C-alpha cells in the first residue's frame, strides 16, 4: 500500500463534508449559482456549463429505468435511503458523458436567505457524494464505535508524559471504574505490581512505551503479567501491542496500547506443555519407583505444591494389579515431592511430618550392606550376573535381586541434591546411611484417598486431588496432588492464576498425567515380573556350585550385556566325567533376556546329558546340532496359532573340551565359537587352530575334534566373543590383550579373571554378554593310578582279583576289597565272554575309587531284572548295588566299563 493510499484510508472526514464533497450553491428557484471543483470532478461539468442552469438538469429523483439500485432500495424510516443513510436524500446524477451515478445529498439553508429570496440570491447549499463512498465511511465509523464500546480488546491512549488520556469500555471493565476516575494516571499507578515477561524488552510499562515513543517502532505480542483491579489476588496475562500516535504533521502525540487477556489460553498452553514434558520425562526407565518419582518431579511445583505417589505392593514386586476392596490393596509410599516450605499433612502417614521419609517396611527385602564383592570359591552359584559388573560374590537377596544402579523394585527413591523439597521414601537416612525401604500407608476412612480407592475414581476435596493409577481392570496405586497457599516454588516467576483449588481443566490434566504414569508403572511392573522370572530361571540354569576337581583348578566371570535385568544368553559349565576326566564347555546364545536365558538352559542341560554319555566332543556337538535344528521344523503353537519365525537357538555357538588328568591330553571341538587360549607352563600364549564347525542349527558340515597335550600347570581359557570384541576394537586386538593378561604366570586364576575383565570390559558392561572360564590343569600322580593288561582267558578273572586286592592294600583301602573283587570279577568275566582281548584293568584313587575294565567290543551291557529261572543276568545288577555310579565309555579301540565307589570316611576326609 502506498503512502498516499494509507493517508487517504486514515482520513476520517465524511464524504458529505463540505471540504471534500461536491458542493452546489442554489437560489430559491433551485438554480445553480455556485459550483465547486469537487462537483466538476464528480459530474464532469465545469462551472461555465453548470452556472445558471436548474438543479434538475443534473439531478433527478428517479433514474431512467424508473427504479433505484438494490443498495438504495431498502429504505427504512422517513428517509428514502437505507438505514445508514437516513437523513440524506438519494438522487440519480447524470454525468456529462451520459452515465448515471447514485448519490446522496444533504441541504443546508443559508442564514438570512429567507428574507432576501430571489433569482441569483444564495438560498441554500447542497452537498453530494456517491452512495458507495458514504456507505464505506459509515462502516469505518461503526468500526471505531465498536472498538470503543464493544471490543474485548482493551484500548488505551497515553500522552507523551505517559498519562492515560482515553480508554475504551473493555479497559474500563478491567479497571472496574469509569474513565474519568483514572484519566491522567500514569501506567505504573494502574499496574504497578505487573511486569513484562517477554525477553528482550523492558520489564515495565513505562519502559516499553517510552521505547515506542522514542523509536517509532511498534511492538507486538508482548506478554504482561499482573493483577487487574477487577480481579485482585489473581495473576492475569495479557498480550500487548504498542504503537506511536502522530498528528497530521507527523509529531508524536502519544502511544496507543492494545491489550488482550490471554490468561485462559496461556493456562491451556501451560497444561499442554506440562503434558509434553510428562511424555518426555515419565517412563524413561522400566522401574516403578523411578516412574513414580518422575511424575512427582513433573508436577511439582508447576501443577501442585505437594505430590505423593502410593503404589500397591503387588506393583512393586511385579505381581498382578490389585482388584477389589481397599482392604485388598496394600499401598507403599514410593515417591513424594513438595515445594520448599509448602509441605502438607499426610493422612496416610499421620505420625510422620511432611519432611520425613516414613517408617521402615520390614516385609520387603533389603539390600544387605555387609555384602561385598569378595570371591567365594565354595559358592560359585552365588556369583550370578545381577548387575552387569564382574561378579565374584553373592548378589543381593530378595526375589528380584538388586543392582548397583538401584533399578530393581527395592531401589531407593532419589531426591536430587539441592532441590530443597521433601525427600522421597527410600532415600538415605543420612550420609552413608543405608537406604530406607518404602513405608506402608494406611488412609483413614473418609479421607480422599480412601474414597478414591473405594470408588475407583478420582476425588476432589478442596485443594486435594486424588487420582487412581488404573490399568485394565485393576488399580496400581494413587497419586495425590495438593496445593498449598504459598507462592510458586523453585524461585521461578509465579505462573498466572495459581489457585489453591483445581478447576475442570486441571482435573482432566491430572487424570491424563496419572493415566500416562499408570501405563509406565504397569510396563515397569511387567518388566519387574519378567526380570524376576528371568533371574530365577538363570540362577537355576547356571552352575550353582562347582565342586573341586582333581583334574583342574577353575575360576570364572560372567557379565550380562543387559546390566539392568542381569539376564543373558552366554553360559559355561564344568562337568565331572568318568575316569577323573572333566568336561569344559562355554556357549553363546543370540540375544538377551528371558528367551535367551531359557534357550541357554536348554542347551546347557542337553550338553550335560550328552556329556554323561561320555561322548567325544565332535559327536556331542553333532547331537546338539541335531537337537537345535529339530524345533525349527516340529515346533507348533500350543493354541494352533502362528509361531515366531525368529529362533534364538539357531546360530548359537559352543566350545566343548574334555581333559584327562591321567594322560594329560585335552580333546576339543567347536561349533562356530572362538578357539580357546592356551598358556603353557613357561607363559607362552597360543590360540590353537581348532577346526571351526558351523554354528548350531545350521547343519550341513561335520564337526571335527583336535587332541592337544597339556603339560601340568597349563592354563586353558574358554570365553565368549563379548570379552574380546567391542565397538572400539576388533576381535584380533581383544585376543592380543587377553593373551597379554593371561601370560602372567605369577597371578592366581581369580586375579587373572579380574585383570581380563578390567582390561577388556573396563566399564563393567559390553554390547554382548561375556563369559570367561579359566582352567589350570593338574595331573594324577603314578601312585594314584594302576593299570594292567590281561588276556581274554578264564584265568584272567582270578588274576584280576589278585591285582586289585593287592593295590587296595597298598593304598590302605582294605575295606573296599570285597566289593572291588566282586566288581572286577563280574566286569572281567563279561568282557571275556562277550568281547575280545586284550583286556585292560585300571584302578584310580581319586575322590572316589574308580575301577575300569576295557575290551575290544562295542556292545554295552544293560541292567535288567532276571527272572527266577534265568541262569544269568544277575551279576551286573549286583555290581550296580555295590557302587555309586557305573557306565560305559566308548573308545576308538572298543569300550570301557567303569564304576565308582565311595572311599571310607577316613580316606575321603
Buried (B, 14 or more C-beta within 10 A) or exposed (E): EEEEEEEEEEEEEBBBBBEBBBBBBBBBBBBBBBBBEBBBEBBBBEEEBBBEEEBEEBBBEEBEEEEBEEBBEEBEEEBBBBEBBEEBBBBBBBEEEEEBBBBBBBBEEBEEBEEEEEEEBBBBBBBBBBBBBBBEBBEBEEEEEEBBEEBEBBBBBBBBEBBBBBBBBBBBEBBEEEBEEBEEBBBEEBBEEBBBBBEEBBEBBEBBBBBBBEEEEEBEEBBBBBBBEEBEEEBBBBBBBBBBBEEEEEEBBBBBBBBBBBBEEBBEEBBEEBBEBBEEEBBEBBBBBBBBBBBBBBBBBBBBBBBBBBBBBBBBBBBEBBEEEBEEBBBBBBBBBBBBEBBBEBBBBEEBEBEBBBBBBEEBBBBEEEBEEEBEBEEBBBBBBBBBBBBBEBBBEBBBBBBEEBBBBBBBBBBEEEBBBBBBBBBBBEEEEEBBBBBBBBBEEEBBBBBBBEEEEBBBEEBBBBBBBBBEEBBBBBBBBBBBEBBBBEEEEEBBBBEEEBEEEBBEBBBBBBBBBBBBBBBBBBBBBBBBBBBBBBBEBBBEEBEEBBBBBBBBBBBBBBBBBBBBBBBBBBBBBBBBBBBBBBBBBBBBBBBBBBBBBBBBEBBEBBBBBBBBBBBBBBBBBEBBBEBEEEEEEEEEEEEEEEBBBBBBBBBBBBBBBBBBBBBBBBBBBBBBBBBBEEEEBEBEEBBBBBBBBBBEEEBBBBEBEBEEBBBBBBBBBBBBBBEEEEEEBBBEBBBEBBBEEEBBBBEBBBBBBEBBBEEBBBEBBBBBBBBBBBBBEEEBBBBBEBEBEEEBBEBBBEBBBEBBEEBEBEBBBEBBBBBBBBBBBBBBEEBEBBBBBBBBBBBBBBBBBBBBBEEEBEEEEEEEEEEEBEBBEEBBEBBEEBBBBBBEEBBBBBBBBEBBEEBEE
